[in-house]
Amino acid sequence: MSRALGDGKTSNSEMNVTPLIDVLLVLLIIFMVLPHHFGERAEIPQAQTNEPAPTPEPVVIQLGDNGFGNAPTLKINHDQVGWEALEIRMRDIFENRLERIAFLKGDPEIDFQYVAEVIDMAHHAGVDHVGLLGERD
């Protein structure tokens, strides 16, 4: 479409984009609606169980007093573990767990150095949070 400017001797051609925009809007609406009607949907079967998923037993690391000047004994959920195998054992336990939380319980006579070592090993084994358990009143 052309327009005459001024005295009518010169003309300036400009493309009318209104029909083009109308066509693009119609195509946009078509492509927004079509996938909902013709798209393939994957339906994944769900297990029909009435039992709740078992929650894993909390991991409790126990430090037992072994006398003055000796390293404390270690237990993970009542299983005796050596200091050299503690980190490897914790990696095995937390490998497939979603919640990476461990609890640490120690006798009052334990030096804090051993508590700090266990916390450090737990973090290296992939534990996100270590909770400290105290005595019950």
C-alpha positions as a Markdown table, in Angstrom:
| # | Residue | x | y | z |
|---|---|---|---|---|
| 1 | Met | 0.0 | 0.0 | 0.0 |
| 2 | Ser | 1.4 | 3.4 | -0.8 |
| 3 | Arg | 0.8 | 6.8 | 0.5 |
| 4 | Ala | 1.3 | 10.1 | -1.0 |
| 5 | Leu | 3.2 | 12.6 | 1.0 |
| 6 | Gly | 3.1 | 16.3 | 0.7 |
| 7 | Asp | 2.4 | 17.5 | -2.8 |
| 8 | Gly | 1.6 | 14.1 | -4.2 |
| 9 | Lys | 4.7 | 13.8 | -6.5 |
| 10 | Thr | 6.7 | 11.5 | -4.2 |
| 11 | Ser | 5.4 | 8.3 | -2.8 |
| 12 | Asn | 6.6 | 6.2 | 0.1 |
| 13 | Ser | 5.9 | 2.4 | 0.1 |
| 14 | Glu | 5.3 | 0.8 | 3.4 |
| 15 | Met | 4.2 | -2.8 | 3.9 |
| 16 | Asn | 1.0 | -3.3 | 5.7 |
| 17 | Val | 1.8 | -5.8 | 8.5 |
| 18 | Thr | -1.7 | -6.0 | 10.0 |
| 19 | Pro | -2.7 | -9.1 | 8.0 |
| 20 | Leu | 0.7 | -10.8 | 8.8 |
| 21 | Ile | 0.2 | -10.2 | 12.5 |
| 22 | Asp | -3.4 | -11.6 | 12.2 |
| 23 | Val | -2.0 | -14.8 | 10.6 |
| 24 | Leu | 0.7 | -15.1 | 13.2 |
| 25 | Leu | -1.7 | -14.8 | 16.1 |
| 26 | Val | -4.0 | -17.5 | 14.6 |
| 27 | Leu | -1.0 | -19.8 | 14.2 |
| 28 | Leu | 0.1 | -19.1 | 17.7 |
| 29 | Ile | -3.4 | -20.0 | 19.0 |
| 30 | Ile | -3.5 | -23.2 | 17.0 |
| 31 | Phe | -0.1 | -24.4 | 18.2 |
| 32 | Met | -1.0 | -23.6 | 21.8 |
| 33 | Val | -4.3 | -25.6 | 21.6 |
| 34 | Leu | -3.2 | -28.6 | 19.4 |
| 35 | Pro | -0.6 | -30.3 | 21.8 |
| 36 | His | -3.3 | -30.5 | 24.5 |
| 37 | His | -5.6 | -32.5 | 22.2 |
| 38 | Phe | -3.1 | -34.6 | 20.2 |
| 39 | Gly | -0.1 | -34.8 | 22.4 |
| 40 | Glu | 0.9 | -38.3 | 23.7 |
| 41 | Arg | 0.7 | -38.7 | 27.4 |
| 42 | Ala | 2.6 | -41.3 | 29.4 |
| 43 | Glu | 0.7 | -42.8 | 32.2 |
| 44 | Ile | 2.9 | -44.4 | 34.8 |
| 45 | Pro | 1.3 | -47.2 | 36.9 |
| 46 | Gln | 1.3 | -46.5 | 40.6 |
| 47 | Ala | 1.7 | -49.3 | 43.2 |
| 48 | Gln | -1.5 | -49.9 | 45.0 |
| 49 | Thr | -0.5 | -50.4 | 48.6 |
| 50 | Asn | -2.1 | -49.3 | 51.8 |
| 51 | Glu | 1.1 | -49.7 | 53.8 |
| 52 | Pro | 3.1 | -46.5 | 54.4 |
| 53 | Ala | 6.6 | -46.5 | 53.2 |
| 54 | Pro | 9.0 | -47.7 | 55.8 |
| 55 | Thr | 11.0 | -45.0 | 57.4 |
| 56 | Pro | 14.7 | -46.0 | 57.9 |
| 57 | Glu | 16.0 | -46.3 | 61.4 |
| 58 | Pro | 17.8 | -43.2 | 62.6 |
| 59 | Val | 21.5 | -43.5 | 62.6 |
| 60 | Val | 23.0 | -43.1 | 66.1 |
| 61 | Ile | 26.7 | -43.1 | 66.6 |
| 62 | Gln | 27.7 | -43.8 | 70.2 |
| 63 | Leu | 31.0 | -43.0 | 71.8 |
| 64 | Gly | 31.7 | -45.1 | 74.9 |
| 65 | Asp | 34.2 | -44.2 | 77.5 |
| 66 | Asn | 37.2 | -46.6 | 77.3 |
| 67 | Gly | 39.3 | -45.2 | 80.2 |
| 68 | Phe | 41.6 | -42.3 | 80.6 |
| 69 | Gly | 44.0 | -41.8 | 77.6 |
| 70 | Asn | 42.3 | -44.4 | 75.4 |
| 71 | Ala | 40.2 | -43.7 | 72.3 |
| 72 | Pro | 36.5 | -44.3 | 73.0 |
| 73 | Thr | 34.6 | -47.3 | 71.6 |
| 74 | Leu | 32.3 | -46.6 | 68.6 |
| 75 | Lys | 28.9 | -48.1 | 67.8 |
| 76 | Ile | 26.6 | -47.4 | 65.0 |
| 77 | Asn | 23.1 | -48.4 | 66.0 |
| 78 | His | 24.5 | -50.9 | 68.6 |
| 79 | Asp | 27.0 | -52.4 | 66.1 |
| 80 | Gln | 30.6 | -52.2 | 67.2 |
| 81 | Val | 32.8 | -50.3 | 64.6 |
| 82 | Gly | 36.5 | -49.5 | 64.7 |
| 83 | Trp | 37.8 | -46.0 | 64.2 |
| 84 | Glu | 39.5 | -46.9 | 60.9 |
| 85 | Ala | 36.2 | -48.3 | 59.5 |
| 86 | Leu | 33.8 | -45.6 | 60.7 |
| 87 | Glu | 33.8 | -43.4 | 57.7 |
| 88 | Ile | 33.5 | -46.3 | 55.2 |
| 89 | Arg | 30.7 | -47.8 | 57.2 |
| 90 | Met | 28.8 | -44.4 | 57.3 |
| 91 | Arg | 29.3 | -44.0 | 53.5 |
| 92 | Asp | 27.6 | -47.5 | 53.1 |
| 93 | Ile | 24.7 | -46.5 | 55.4 |
| 94 | Phe | 24.0 | -43.1 | 53.8 |
| 95 | Glu | 24.6 | -44.2 | 50.2 |
| 96 | Asn | 20.9 | -44.8 | 49.4 |
| 97 | Arg | 19.2 | -42.6 | 52.0 |
| 98 | Leu | 17.3 | -39.4 | 51.2 |
| 99 | Glu | 17.7 | -38.0 | 54.7 |
| 100 | Arg | 21.4 | -37.7 | 55.5 |
| 101 | Ile | 21.0 | -37.1 | 59.2 |
| 102 | Ala | 23.0 | -38.8 | 62.0 |
| 103 | Phe | 22.9 | -38.4 | 65.7 |
| 104 | Leu | 25.9 | -38.5 | 68.0 |
| 105 | Lys | 25.7 | -39.7 | 71.6 |
| 106 | Gly | 28.6 | -39.9 | 73.9 |
| 107 | Asp | 29.5 | -40.6 | 77.5 |
| 108 | Pro | 30.1 | -37.4 | 79.6 |
| 109 | Glu | 33.7 | -38.3 | 80.2 |
| 110 | Ile | 34.6 | -38.3 | 76.4 |
| 111 | Asp | 37.1 | -35.6 | 75.3 |
| 112 | Phe | 35.5 | -33.2 | 72.8 |
| 113 | Gln | 38.4 | -34.0 | 70.4 |
| 114 | Tyr | 36.8 | -37.4 | 69.6 |
| 115 | Val | 33.4 | -35.9 | 69.2 |
| 116 | Ala | 34.8 | -33.4 | 66.6 |
| 117 | Glu | 36.6 | -36.3 | 64.8 |
| 118 | Val | 33.3 | -38.2 | 64.5 |
| 119 | Ile | 31.5 | -35.2 | 63.2 |
| 120 | Asp | 34.2 | -34.5 | 60.7 |
| 121 | Met | 34.2 | -38.1 | 59.5 |
| 122 | Ala | 30.4 | -38.0 | 59.2 |
| 123 | His | 30.5 | -34.9 | 57.0 |
| 124 | His | 33.2 | -36.6 | 54.8 |
| 125 | Ala | 31.0 | -39.6 | 54.5 |
| 126 | Gly | 28.1 | -37.5 | 53.1 |
| 127 | Val | 26.1 | -36.7 | 56.2 |
| 128 | Asp | 24.4 | -33.3 | 55.9 |
| 129 | His | 23.4 | -32.8 | 59.5 |
| 130 | Val | 24.8 | -34.3 | 62.8 |
| 131 | Gly | 22.6 | -33.9 | 65.9 |
| 132 | Leu | 24.1 | -34.2 | 69.3 |
| 133 | Leu | 22.1 | -36.2 | 71.8 |
| 134 | Gly | 22.3 | -35.5 | 75.6 |
| 135 | Glu | 21.3 | -37.5 | 78.6 |
| 136 | Arg | 17.6 | -37.7 | 79.5 |
| 137 | Asp | 16.6 | -36.3 | 82.9 |
